[in-house]
């Protein structure tokens, strides 16, 4: 998962960034609203974590700016202002969720996961394509080079997650949280087993392999000549 953190308090920003990176998330960081908005509009993020009170451009204006050009990216607003009216203003500006400081990191993490999960569900109608591999999420169908591929429900969900994140290295933690929606022992080989299942169905018999392992990092779905 790739996250943009826009937070001007160095200690808070460092605490959040360190915690997210320990969960194997990729984190870009901005200390002011202007630069944060610029990053959000130039790059693709799974979730934006946005402080309300920021230098150069406040969080409400940043949120509105992102919403004007990228309506679907989930935004979690952080603030020390915790009244109901404050929350309503933030949500009206386009935030998807609102967390009041101080907060426990595990709650922040749970809300980020929920936003990312919800975003994936909302985009489930899209057709996903990589090279000659095509997925239709509505029909629950997958083809490669025009040939139908039969997948179990779990294999379908795993391939769908990889396709939505094609070209990006996906960690085991990401897969566990977004495909299995759990944090069970990362030493389990269940992910390797299912990746191998997919390889046999998606890549076997084709010269252009699409599913690749990066030792110690995770997996990436991309064309072989891009590796």
C-alpha positions in Angstrom: 0.0 0.0 0.0 1.3 3.5 -0.9 0.4 6.2 1.5 0.9 10.0 1.4 1.3 11.6 4.9 0.8 15.3 5.1 1.7 16.4 8.6 3.7 19.4 9.8 4.6 18.3 13.4 8.0 16.5 13.0 7.5 14.1 16.0 4.0 13.1 15.0 5.0 12.7 11.4 8.1 10.6 12.3 5.9 8.4 14.6 3.3 7.7 11.9 5.8 7.2 9.1 7.9 4.8 11.2 4.9 2.8 12.2 3.5 2.5 8.7 6.9 1.5 7.3 7.2 -1.2 9.9 3.9 -2.6 8.4 5.8 -2.7 5.0 3.8 0.3 3.6 5.4 2.8 1.3 5.1 6.3 2.7 5.7 9.7 1.0 5.8 12.7 3.3 5.0 16.4 3.1 5.3 19.0 5.9 3.1 21.7 4.4 -0.2 21.7 2.6 1.1 23.2 -0.7 3.7 20.5 -1.3 1.3 17.8 0.0 -1.4 18.8 -2.5 1.3 18.8 -5.3 2.4 15.2 -4.4 -1.2 14.0 -4.2 -2.0 15.3 -7.6 1.2 14.1 -9.3 1.2 10.6 -7.9 -1.1 7.7 -7.2 -1.8 6.8 -3.6 -3.9 4.2 -1.9 -4.7 6.5 1.1 -3.9 10.1 2.0 -3.4 10.9 5.7 -3.9 14.6 6.1 -3.5 16.9 9.0 -6.0 19.8 9.3 -3.7 22.6 10.5 -0.8 23.0 8.0 1.5 25.8 6.8 1.1 27.3 3.3 -2.3 25.6 2.7 -4.6 24.3 5.4 -5.9 20.7 5.3 -9.4 21.7 4.2 -8.1 23.4 1.1 -5.7 20.5 0.4 -8.7 18.1 0.7 -10.8 20.2 -1.6 -8.0 20.5 -4.1 -7.4 16.7 -4.2 -11.2 16.1 -4.5 -11.5 18.5 -7.4 -9.0 16.5 -9.5 -8.9 13.0 -7.9 -12.3 12.2 -6.6 -11.7 8.5 -5.6 -8.5 8.5 -3.5 -9.4 7.9 0.2 -8.5 10.7 2.6 -8.1 10.3 6.4 -8.0 13.7 8.2 -6.1 14.1 11.4 -6.7 17.0 13.8 -6.6 18.2 17.3 -10.0 19.8 16.7 -12.5 17.2 17.8 -15.9 18.7 18.0 -18.8 17.5 15.9 -18.9 20.7 13.9 -15.1 20.3 13.2 -15.7 16.8 11.9 -18.6 17.9 9.8 -16.5 20.6 8.2 -13.8 18.1 7.4 -16.1 15.5 5.9 -17.9 18.2 3.9 -14.6 19.2 2.4 -14.3 15.7 1.1 -12.5 13.6 3.8 -13.6 10.0 4.0 -12.7 9.6 7.7 -11.7 11.8 10.6 -9.4 10.9 13.5 -8.8 13.2 16.5 -5.4 13.7 18.1 -4.1 12.1 20.3 -4.8 8.7 18.9 -3.5 5.2 19.2 -1.5 4.0 16.3 -3.4 0.7 16.0 -6.6 2.8 15.5 -5.0 4.8 12.7 -3.8 1.6 11.1 -7.3 0.0 11.3 -8.9 3.1 9.7 -6.3 3.1 6.9 -6.9 -0.5 6.2 -10.7 0.0 6.1 -10.4 3.0 3.7 -8.2 1.0 1.4 -10.5 -2.0 1.5 -13.5 0.2 0.8 -11.8 1.8 -2.1 -11.0 -1.6 -3.6 -14.6 -2.7 -3.2 -15.9 0.5 -4.9 -13.7 -0.1 -7.9 -14.8 -3.7 -8.3 -16.7 -3.0 -11.5 -13.6 -2.1 -13.5 -12.0 -4.3 -16.1 -8.3 -5.0 -15.3 -5.8 -5.7 -18.0 -2.1 -6.5 -18.2 -0.6 -7.6 -21.5 -2.9 -10.4 -22.8 -4.3 -11.1 -19.3 -7.8 -9.7 -18.7 -10.2 -9.7 -15.7 -13.8 -8.7 -15.6 -14.8 -8.2 -12.0 -18.5 -8.1 -12.7 -18.6 -11.4 -14.6 -15.9 -12.9 -12.4 -14.1 -14.0 -15.5 -10.4 -14.1 -16.4 -8.8 -14.8 -19.7 -5.3 -14.9 -21.1 -4.7 -14.6 -24.8 -8.4 -15.1 -25.2 -8.4 -18.4 -23.3 -10.6 -18.7 -20.2 -8.9 -19.3 -16.8 -10.8 -21.0 -14.0 -9.9 -19.6 -10.5 -11.2 -20.3 -7.0 -12.7 -17.3 -5.1 -9.4 -16.8 -3.2 -7.3 -17.0 -6.3 -9.5 -14.5 -8.1 -9.3 -12.1 -5.2 -5.5 -12.4 -5.0 -5.1 -11.9 -8.8 -7.5 -8.9 -8.7 -5.4 -7.3 -5.9 -2.2 -7.9 -7.9 -3.8 -6.5 -11.1 -5.0 -3.4 -9.3 -1.4 -2.9 -8.1 0.4 -4.0 -11.3 4.0 -2.8 -11.5 4.2 -2.2 -7.8 6.0 -4.6 -5.4 3.4 -6.0 -3.0 4.6 -7.2 0.4 3.3 -10.3 2.2 1.8 -8.1 4.9 -0.2 -6.2 2.2 -1.5 -9.4 0.7 -2.5 -10.8 4.1 -4.4 -7.6 5.1 -6.1 -7.0 1.7 -6.8 -10.5 0.4 -7.1 -12.5 3.7 -8.0 -9.3 5.7 -6.0 -10.7 8.7 -2.6 -10.4 10.3 -1.9 -14.1 11.0 1.7 -15.4 11.2 3.6 -13.9 8.3 5.8 -17.0 8.5 3.0 -19.1 7.1 3.5 -20.3 3.5 -0.1 -19.8 2.5 0.8 -16.8 0.3 3.5 -18.8 -1.5 1.1 -21.6 -2.1 -1.5 -19.4 -3.7 1.0 -17.5 -5.7 2.2 -20.9 -7.1 -1.5 -21.8 -7.8 -1.8 -18.6 -9.8 1.5 -19.1 -11.7 0.3 -22.5 -12.9 -2.9 -21.1 -14.2 -1.8 -17.7 -15.5 1.9 -18.1 -16.6 2.3 -21.8 -17.4 2.8 -22.3 -21.1 3.5 -18.6 -21.8 6.9 -17.1 -22.6 5.9 -13.7 -21.1 5.7 -14.5 -17.4 3.6 -11.9 -15.4 4.0 -13.0 -11.8 7.4 -12.4 -10.3 8.9 -12.8 -6.8 11.4 -10.3 -5.4 13.2 -12.2 -2.6 12.8 -10.5 0.8 10.4 -7.9 -0.7 7.3 -9.5 -2.0 5.6 -10.0 -5.4 5.0 -7.9 -8.5 2.7 -8.4 -11.5 4.3 -7.0 -14.6 5.5 -8.1 -18.1 8.7 -10.1 -18.1 10.7 -7.5 -20.2 9.9 -4.9 -17.5 11.6 -6.9 -14.7 
